[in-house]
Amino acid sequence: MIVDRRIGLFILMRESLLTLALLGAWDVFVVVMFQVFHQDWMEQPTLPVSLLGSAVALFLGVRNNVAYGRWWEARTLWGAITNNCRSFGRQAGSLLGGRPDLASAMAAYPYALRAALGRLDGSADVARLLPPEMQSAITGWNNQPNAILYQIGLAVNEEVARQRIDGAVHGQIDRILSDLANAQGGLERIRNTPLAIQFSLIPRLVANMFCVVLPLSMVQTLGWITPLGSSLVGLLFVALDKIGSDLQDPFDNSPHAMPMLTMARTIEIDLLQPVRIPAGGPIAAVHGVQS
């Protein structure tokens, strides 16, 4: 996730540069053909293009709202993951009598979840934190985060039976594990349900078509400065399209995705410090981007 506004503007311009260069070259071509070779057919009325631009802007706005809704829902669910992991650590310490192994196992959970959502390899972090007996128990499971929650639940049951802890206390801890599973299900739903093609592909095609037609309606009025005016307006539409496409997949391996690694490290620190296990420091942003 981009945390430095200056870096964010630079990345947006860099990623849009090729499209803008192609559109700028087309603008220059239109001006030359109209001014030098007097190709009057290139002059198009302004009103239809203005109406088209309004429709494209409305379409892009709706798509961007949908994309941002997906991104923000994912961030909210990760917030629930963070809060419930902290609550589990507190309950394990105060009600189960410590159990550093459970705190460490729960610290491995967000790393496994990050790997599953982003289709990454998180085995190193999971192996570093997950107790060996749980590692062997989850071998072969397709859903590694769910397997970790299952093993933590079994360990909690054993500890409750061993200490003869009251069932109401056990219910509090089990509710936390259920809330984690529910939040994970919401994140998996977002990952497994991509944005409809009507929102992910058509806006880009329509925006690019509008930018191609735009200089034809400007060339008679602006003349040789048409590339400047057309590029400024085109930049707005290209940027709107780019923003929506960046936000529609919150788990993608890009600077615009959610900082899942940073959140996982934060959870690890919050869980391990109370049980006196070295946890290291938080992850700092690199060149304005939080991973």
C-alpha positions as CSV (number, residue, x, y, z in Angstrom):
1,M,0.0,0.0,0.0
2,I,1.3,3.4,-0.9
3,V,1.7,5.6,2.2
4,D,3.7,8.5,0.7
5,R,1.5,10.8,-1.5
6,R,4.4,12.0,-3.5
7,I,5.4,8.4,-4.3
8,G,1.8,7.6,-5.1
9,L,1.6,10.4,-7.7
10,F,4.9,9.2,-9.2
11,I,3.7,5.6,-9.5
12,L,0.4,6.7,-11.0
13,M,2.1,8.8,-13.6
14,R,4.7,6.1,-14.4
15,E,2.1,3.4,-14.9
16,S,0.0,5.7,-17.1
17,L,2.9,7.0,-19.1
18,L,2.6,4.6,-22.1
19,T,-1.1,5.2,-22.6
20,L,-0.6,9.0,-22.3
21,A,2.3,8.9,-24.8
22,L,0.2,7.0,-27.4
23,L,-2.7,9.4,-26.9
24,G,-0.3,12.4,-27.2
25,A,1.1,11.0,-30.4
26,W,-2.4,10.7,-31.8
27,D,-3.3,14.2,-30.7
28,V,-0.2,15.5,-32.7
29,F,-1.2,13.5,-35.7
30,V,-4.8,14.9,-35.6
31,V,-3.4,18.5,-35.4
32,V,-1.0,18.0,-38.2
33,M,-3.6,16.4,-40.5
34,F,-6.0,19.2,-39.8
35,Q,-3.8,22.2,-39.8
36,V,-1.3,21.2,-42.5
37,F,-3.1,18.9,-44.8
38,H,-6.6,20.5,-44.2
39,Q,-8.4,17.2,-43.5
40,D,-11.6,18.9,-42.5
41,W,-13.3,15.5,-41.9
42,M,-11.3,15.3,-38.7
43,E,-13.3,18.1,-37.2
44,Q,-16.2,16.7,-35.2
45,P,-19.0,18.5,-33.3
46,T,-18.3,19.2,-29.6
47,L,-21.7,18.2,-28.1
48,P,-21.7,14.5,-28.8
49,V,-18.1,14.2,-27.5
50,S,-19.1,16.1,-24.4
51,L,-22.1,13.9,-23.8
52,L,-19.9,10.8,-24.3
53,G,-17.4,12.2,-21.8
54,S,-20.1,12.7,-19.2
55,A,-21.3,9.1,-19.6
56,V,-17.7,7.7,-19.4
57,A,-17.0,9.7,-16.2
58,L,-20.2,8.4,-14.7
59,F,-19.4,4.9,-15.6
60,L,-15.8,5.2,-14.2
61,G,-17.2,6.7,-11.0
62,V,-19.5,3.8,-10.5
63,R,-16.8,1.2,-11.2
64,N,-14.3,3.0,-8.9
65,N,-16.9,3.0,-6.1
66,V,-17.4,-0.7,-6.5
67,A,-13.6,-1.3,-6.6
68,Y,-13.0,0.8,-3.5
69,G,-15.9,-1.0,-1.7
70,R,-14.1,-4.3,-2.3
71,W,-10.8,-2.9,-1.1
72,W,-12.3,-1.3,2.0
73,E,-14.3,-4.4,2.9
74,A,-11.1,-6.4,2.7
75,R,-9.3,-3.9,5.0
76,T,-12.2,-4.0,7.5
77,L,-12.1,-7.8,7.6
78,W,-8.3,-7.7,8.2
79,G,-9.0,-5.3,11.0
80,A,-11.3,-8.0,12.5
81,I,-8.5,-10.5,12.0
82,T,-6.1,-8.3,13.9
83,N,-8.5,-7.5,16.8
84,N,-9.5,-11.2,17.3
85,C,-5.9,-12.4,17.2
86,R,-5.1,-9.9,20.0
87,S,-8.2,-11.0,21.9
88,F,-7.2,-14.6,21.6
89,G,-3.7,-13.8,22.9
90,R,-5.2,-12.0,25.9
91,Q,-7.6,-14.9,26.6
92,A,-4.9,-17.5,26.3
93,G,-2.7,-15.6,28.7
94,S,-5.3,-14.7,31.3
95,L,-7.7,-17.7,31.1
96,L,-5.5,-20.6,29.9
97,G,-2.5,-19.8,32.0
98,G,-0.1,-18.5,29.4
99,R,0.5,-21.2,26.7
100,P,3.2,-19.4,24.6
101,D,2.8,-22.2,22.0
102,L,-0.8,-21.1,21.3
103,A,0.2,-17.5,21.0
104,S,2.9,-18.5,18.6
105,A,0.5,-20.7,16.6
106,M,-1.9,-17.8,16.3
107,A,0.9,-15.5,15.2
108,A,1.5,-17.9,12.3
109,Y,-2.1,-17.7,11.2
110,P,-2.1,-14.2,9.5
111,Y,1.1,-15.2,7.6
112,A,-0.7,-18.3,6.3
113,L,-3.8,-16.3,5.5
114,R,-1.7,-13.7,3.6
115,A,0.0,-16.5,1.6
116,A,-3.4,-18.0,0.7
117,L,-5.1,-14.8,-0.3
118,G,-2.1,-13.5,-2.4
119,R,-1.2,-16.9,-3.7
120,L,2.3,-16.5,-2.2
121,D,4.7,-18.8,-0.5
122,G,4.4,-18.2,3.3
123,S,5.9,-21.5,4.4
124,A,9.0,-19.9,6.0
125,D,7.0,-17.6,8.3
126,V,4.6,-20.4,9.2
127,A,7.4,-22.8,9.9
128,R,9.1,-20.2,12.1
129,L,6.1,-19.7,14.3
130,L,3.9,-22.8,14.2
131,P,4.8,-25.5,16.8
132,P,6.3,-28.6,15.2
133,E,3.4,-30.9,16.2
134,M,0.9,-28.5,14.5
135,Q,3.1,-28.3,11.4
136,S,3.0,-32.0,10.9
137,A,-0.8,-32.1,11.6
138,I,-1.7,-29.5,8.9
139,T,0.5,-31.1,6.2
140,G,-1.6,-31.9,3.1
141,W,-4.4,-29.5,4.0
142,N,-5.6,-27.4,1.1
143,N,-6.7,-24.5,3.3
144,Q,-3.7,-23.9,5.6
145,P,-5.1,-20.9,7.6
146,N,-8.3,-22.9,8.4
147,A,-6.1,-25.9,9.4
148,I,-4.2,-23.7,11.8
149,L,-7.4,-22.5,13.4
150,Y,-8.6,-26.1,13.7
151,Q,-5.4,-27.2,15.4
152,I,-5.6,-24.2,17.8
153,G,-9.1,-25.2,18.6
154,L,-8.1,-28.7,19.4
155,A,-5.3,-27.5,21.6
156,V,-7.7,-25.2,23.5
157,N,-10.1,-28.1,24.0
158,E,-7.3,-30.2,25.5
159,E,-6.2,-27.3,27.8
160,V,-9.8,-26.7,28.9
161,A,-10.2,-30.4,29.8
162,R,-6.9,-30.6,31.6
163,Q,-7.5,-27.6,33.7
164,R,-11.3,-28.2,34.1
165,I,-12.0,-24.7,32.9
166,D,-15.6,-23.5,33.0
167,G,-17.6,-23.9,29.8
168,A,-18.5,-20.3,29.6
169,V,-14.8,-19.4,29.5
170,H,-14.2,-22.0,26.8
171,G,-17.1,-20.4,24.9
172,Q,-15.5,-17.0,24.9
173,I,-12.3,-18.4,23.3
174,D,-14.3,-20.5,20.8
175,R,-16.3,-17.4,19.8
176,I,-13.0,-15.7,18.9
177,L,-11.9,-18.6,16.7
178,S,-15.4,-18.5,15.0
179,D,-15.0,-14.8,14.4
180,L,-11.6,-15.4,12.8
181,A,-13.1,-18.1,10.6
182,N,-15.9,-15.8,9.5
183,A,-13.5,-12.9,8.7
184,Q,-11.4,-15.4,6.7
185,G,-14.5,-16.5,4.8
186,G,-15.2,-12.9,3.8
187,L,-11.7,-12.4,2.6
188,E,-11.8,-15.6,0.6
189,R,-15.1,-14.5,-1.0
190,I,-13.5,-11.3,-2.2
191,R,-10.5,-13.2,-3.6
192,N,-12.7,-15.8,-5.3
193,T,-15.2,-13.4,-6.8
194,P,-13.4,-11.1,-9.2
195,L,-15.0,-7.8,-10.4
196,A,-17.5,-8.5,-13.2
197,I,-16.0,-8.0,-16.7
198,Q,-18.5,-5.2,-17.3
199,F,-16.7,-3.2,-14.6
200,S,-13.1,-4.5,-15.1
201,L,-12.8,-4.3,-19.0
202,I,-15.4,-2.1,-20.6
203,P,-14.5,1.1,-18.7
204,R,-10.9,1.0,-20.0
205,L,-12.1,0.4,-23.6
206,V,-14.6,3.2,-23.4
207,A,-12.2,5.6,-21.7
208,N,-9.5,5.0,-24.4
209,M,-12.1,5.4,-27.2
210,F,-13.2,8.7,-25.7
211,C,-9.5,9.9,-25.5
212,V,-9.1,9.0,-29.2
213,V,-12.2,11.0,-30.3
214,L,-11.5,13.9,-27.9
215,P,-8.9,15.8,-30.1
216,L,-11.3,15.6,-33.1
217,S,-13.7,17.9,-31.2
218,M,-10.9,20.3,-30.0
219,V,-8.7,20.8,-33.0
220,Q,-10.7,23.6,-34.7
221,T,-10.9,25.6,-31.4
222,L,-7.5,25.0,-29.9
223,G,-5.4,24.5,-33.0
224,W,-1.8,23.7,-32.3
225,I,-2.3,23.5,-28.5
226,T,-4.9,20.7,-28.9
227,P,-2.3,18.1,-27.7
228,L,-2.0,20.0,-24.4
229,G,-5.7,20.3,-23.8
230,S,-6.6,16.8,-24.9
231,S,-3.7,15.3,-22.9
232,L,-4.9,17.1,-19.7
233,V,-8.5,15.8,-20.1
234,G,-7.2,12.4,-21.2
235,L,-5.0,12.2,-18.1
236,L,-8.1,12.6,-15.9
237,F,-9.9,9.7,-17.6
238,V,-6.8,7.5,-17.7
239,A,-6.1,8.2,-14.0
240,L,-9.7,7.3,-13.1
241,D,-9.5,4.0,-15.0
242,K,-6.1,3.2,-13.4
243,I,-7.4,3.9,-9.9
244,G,-10.3,1.5,-10.3
245,S,-8.2,-1.2,-11.8
246,D,-5.6,-0.9,-9.0
247,L,-8.2,-1.2,-6.2
248,Q,-10.4,-4.0,-7.6
249,D,-8.0,-6.7,-6.4
250,P,-6.9,-5.9,-2.8
251,F,-4.6,-9.0,-2.6
252,D,-2.7,-8.5,-5.7
253,N,1.1,-8.3,-5.6
254,S,1.3,-4.6,-6.3
255,P,2.0,-1.3,-4.5
256,H,-1.7,-0.7,-4.4
257,A,-2.7,-3.9,-2.6
258,M,-3.3,-4.2,1.1
259,P,-0.2,-4.3,3.4
260,M,-0.9,-7.8,4.6
261,L,2.7,-8.5,5.5
262,T,2.9,-5.5,7.7
263,M,-0.4,-6.4,9.4
264,A,0.8,-10.0,10.0
265,R,4.0,-8.7,11.6
266,T,2.0,-6.3,13.8
267,I,-0.2,-9.2,15.0
268,E,2.9,-11.3,15.6
269,I,4.5,-8.6,17.8
270,D,1.2,-8.1,19.7
271,L,0.9,-11.8,20.4
272,L,4.5,-12.7,21.3
273,Q,5.6,-9.8,23.4
274,P,3.2,-10.5,26.3
275,V,4.5,-14.1,26.5
276,R,8.2,-12.9,26.4
277,I,9.0,-14.3,23.0
278,P,11.3,-12.2,20.8
279,A,9.3,-10.7,18.0
280,G,11.5,-8.2,16.2
281,G,10.3,-4.8,15.1
282,P,7.6,-3.7,12.8
283,I,8.1,-3.5,9.0
284,A,9.0,-0.1,7.7
285,A,7.8,1.3,4.4
286,V,10.2,1.0,1.5
287,H,10.3,3.9,-0.9
288,G,6.8,5.0,0.3
289,V,5.2,1.6,-0.1
290,Q,4.1,-0.6,2.8
291,S,4.2,-4.3,2.0
